[in-house]
Amino acid sequence: MLAARALRLVGRRAISTSVCVRGGHGVAKVDDYALPIRYVQDLSSEQKSLKEKEKGSWATLSNEEKIALYRISFNQSFAEMNQGSAQWKSVVAGMFFFFGLTGLVVLWQRKFVYGPVPHTFEKEWKEKELQRMLDMRVNPVEGFSSQWDYENKQWKK
Amino acid sequence: MAHPSQLGFQDAASPVMEELLHFHDHALMIVFLISTLVLYIIVAMVSTKLTNKYILDSQEIEIIWTVLPAVILILIALPSLRILYLMDEINDPHLTIKAMGHQWYWSYEYTDYEDLGFDSYMIPTQDLAPGQFRLLEADHRMVVPVESPIRILISAEDVLHSWAVPALGIKMDAVPGRLNQTAFITSRPGVFYGQCSEICGANHSFMPIVVEAVPLEHFESWSSLMLEDASL
């Protein structure tokens, strides 16, 4: 519903304003639309004669003429407007590339920058820690020690 | 203590912490419901080919999405306030302990009957016995009798610290020149770890809190032993 109203042409410029549109139980100012892009254009002589022909019966118009008339008024067909692009492929490719780059940076850091972890991360220490946590009944209600079967000395299935 | 890569709360060792666990479940469920609804609406908005540019007003939905959040907030506030007042109830403690924060250790004073005081330093990593927990163990634990209401007065001797034990649901700032009081009851015996929770300098990460809840007889023999050690 076009709510911008062209008032007049001045020197091949259209002057327009927005119009109050009655919306049933309220009133709205619909001024988020400018005039269509091709409201004022210079037509070639064939286009002008085609526009004259358009004033008659449309049955006499050939398919190419109808398409030419459409192209005068509109930039793209619906098919052209709705088609997607292949841009997403570049985006995803760039994303994976930077993931990989970050991964390489992280691996390099681990090898060449970080020092050794504390000795408490050794396997035997961790086993003793685990046994100590079970002996101390750490989180016995629903957490850690509740998963251990103390009779059979194994994790609960 | 938490097991490695634990995400949720530790099991509650005090009744207040139990209440907090259940309240957290309640509030988190509400949060999940709201987030799911919003996510669904976003996906529906983004993935439609339809357009609608001419809605002018919509009183009904405006009323709904004003009243419903108010109701949700009340549903969250009521259990929350209940727990808040629960924590402030008169509890007639059996024991009063003072926990003083220093840079960078805690000191505990049991002065109800005798004059017992001691410092609690972290055990350095290289001095740990096999199986002890790095950055969590302390040389002297704060021993309390199990299932007894304990009052704890928290303060600091130099800078801000904070006395926190997650399993008991306690965190209280240690402010120099101020006494902060809180209370707890341990529902079960065990050892409960915490860490200083207010930045206090270079070794802020290295002044843990260890609370050991034991039966009363053990507490009595422990405090006699500590008094003897102190007097030596």
HADDOCK unambig.tbl for C-alpha pairs under 7 A between the chains (distance, minus, plus):
assign (segid A and resid 26 and name CA) (segid B and resid 56 and name CA) 6.75 0.50 0.50
assign (segid A and resid 28 and name CA) (segid B and resid 56 and name CA) 6.95 0.50 0.50
assign (segid A and resid 120 and name CA) (segid B and resid 134 and name CA) 6.92 0.50 0.50
assign (segid A and resid 125 and name CA) (segid B and resid 130 and name CA) 5.92 0.50 0.50
assign (segid A and resid 125 and name CA) (segid B and resid 131 and name CA) 5.47 0.50 0.50
assign (segid A and resid 126 and name CA) (segid B and resid 131 and name CA) 6.84 0.50 0.50
assign (segid A and resid 128 and name CA) (segid B and resid 130 and name CA) 6.63 0.50 0.50
assign (segid A and resid 128 and name CA) (segid B and resid 131 and name CA) 4.44 0.50 0.50
assign (segid A and resid 129 and name CA) (segid B and resid 131 and name CA) 4.07 0.50 0.50
assign (segid A and resid 129 and name CA) (segid B and resid 132 and name CA) 6.19 0.50 0.50
assign (segid A and resid 129 and name CA) (segid B and resid 133 and name CA) 6.96 0.50 0.50
assign (segid A and resid 132 and name CA) (segid B and resid 131 and name CA) 6.48 0.50 0.50
assign (segid A and resid 136 and name CA) (segid B and resid 190 and name CA) 6.63 0.50 0.50
assign (segid A and resid 138 and name CA) (segid B and resid 1 and name CA) 6.55 0.50 0.50
assign (segid A and resid 139 and name CA) (segid B and resid 10 and name CA) 6.28 0.50 0.50
assign (segid A and resid 139 and name CA) (segid B and resid 11 and name CA) 4.94 0.50 0.50
assign (segid A and resid 141 and name CA) (segid B and resid 11 and name CA) 6.19 0.50 0.50
assign (segid A and resid 142 and name CA) (segid B and resid 11 and name CA) 6.69 0.50 0.50
assign (segid A and resid 143 and name CA) (segid B and resid 11 and name CA) 6.38 0.50 0.50
assign (segid A and resid 144 and name CA) (segid B and resid 3 and name CA) 6.92 0.50 0.50
